[in-house]
Amino acid sequence: MNHITWADFQKIDIRVGTIVAVEKFPEARKPAFLLKVDLGDLGIKKSSAQITHLYRHKELLKKQVLCVVNFPPIQIGPHLSEVLITGFNNGKGEIVLAQPDKDFLVPNGSRLI
């Protein structure tokens, strides 16, 4: 394992946001959703997420997630992904979303400290 410093960790800007829109992403090479996430003062940002194995459209709406907001935007097919939604591989190649354990006790845009 490589160790990082506190200064290294502080460079990563992880914020909580609420998923406010979910669309199918048929152009993706691997099954994915296009998501819009409300990040409070940072606005609504778009992201592509390969989470279709464990999540359905309706259950994603209004779910809070943790997002890395200071990566540069990346073009994924015809769509621009502005944030990285974080998650964990469950050992089967499926992603489990990283999220606060108490719904809506954390305001959108709050930074992970």
C-alpha positions in Angstrom: 0.0 0.0 0.0 1.2 3.5 -0.8 0.7 6.0 1.9 -0.4 9.6 1.1 -0.1 12.7 3.2 -2.9 14.8 4.6 -2.2 17.4 1.9 -2.7 14.7 -0.8 -6.1 13.8 0.7 -7.1 17.4 0.9 -6.7 17.7 -2.9 -9.6 15.3 -3.5 -12.9 17.2 -3.3 -15.6 14.7 -2.4 -19.1 16.1 -1.9 -22.5 14.7 -1.2 -25.3 15.2 -3.7 -28.8 14.0 -4.5 -29.6 12.2 -7.7 -32.4 14.2 -9.4 -32.6 12.6 -12.8 -31.8 9.2 -14.2 -31.7 8.3 -17.9 -30.8 5.2 -19.9 -27.4 5.4 -21.7 -27.8 3.0 -24.7 -24.6 4.3 -26.3 -22.4 3.2 -23.4 -20.0 0.2 -24.1 -21.0 -1.3 -20.7 -24.6 -0.9 -19.3 -24.8 2.5 -17.6 -27.1 5.3 -16.5 -26.8 9.0 -17.1 -27.4 10.8 -13.8 -27.9 14.4 -12.8 -26.8 15.1 -9.2 -27.7 18.2 -7.2 -24.6 19.3 -5.4 -26.1 22.3 -3.7 -24.0 25.5 -4.3 -22.0 23.7 -7.0 -25.2 23.2 -9.1 -26.5 20.1 -10.9 -23.8 18.0 -12.5 -23.9 15.1 -14.9 -22.3 11.7 -14.6 -22.3 8.3 -16.2 -22.5 5.4 -13.8 -22.1 1.7 -14.5 -24.5 0.6 -11.7 -27.3 -1.1 -13.7 -26.6 -4.5 -12.2 -27.7 -3.5 -8.6 -29.9 -0.4 -9.1 -33.0 0.4 -10.9 -34.1 3.8 -12.3 -36.8 4.5 -9.6 -34.6 3.6 -6.6 -31.8 6.0 -7.7 -34.0 9.1 -7.7 -33.6 11.1 -4.5 -30.7 8.9 -3.4 -27.7 10.8 -1.9 -24.3 9.8 -3.2 -20.6 10.8 -2.7 -19.0 12.5 -5.8 -15.5 13.5 -6.6 -16.1 17.0 -8.0 -12.6 18.2 -8.9 -11.7 15.8 -11.7 -11.7 17.4 -15.1 -14.9 16.7 -17.1 -14.6 13.6 -19.4 -16.4 12.8 -22.7 -18.1 9.4 -22.5 -19.6 8.8 -25.9 -21.9 11.7 -26.7 -22.2 12.8 -23.1 -19.9 14.9 -20.8 -19.4 13.4 -17.4 -18.7 16.3 -14.9 -18.3 14.3 -11.6 -17.3 10.8 -10.5 -19.9 9.0 -8.4 -18.1 6.8 -5.9 -18.8 3.2 -5.1 -17.3 -0.2 -4.1 -16.8 -3.3 -6.2 -18.7 -6.1 -4.5 -16.3 -8.8 -5.8 -18.6 -9.7 -8.7 -17.8 -6.6 -10.8 -21.0 -4.8 -9.6 -20.7 -1.4 -8.0 -22.4 -0.6 -4.7 -22.8 3.2 -4.3 -20.9 5.1 -1.5 -23.5 7.2 0.4 -24.2 8.8 3.8 -25.9 6.3 6.1 -28.6 8.8 7.2 -30.7 10.1 4.4 -30.8 13.9 4.0 -29.0 14.7 7.3 -26.2 16.0 5.2 -26.9 19.0 3.0 -26.1 18.7 -0.7 -22.7 20.1 -1.5 -21.2 19.2 1.9 -17.6 18.2 1.7 -16.2 14.9 3.0 -13.7 15.7 5.7 
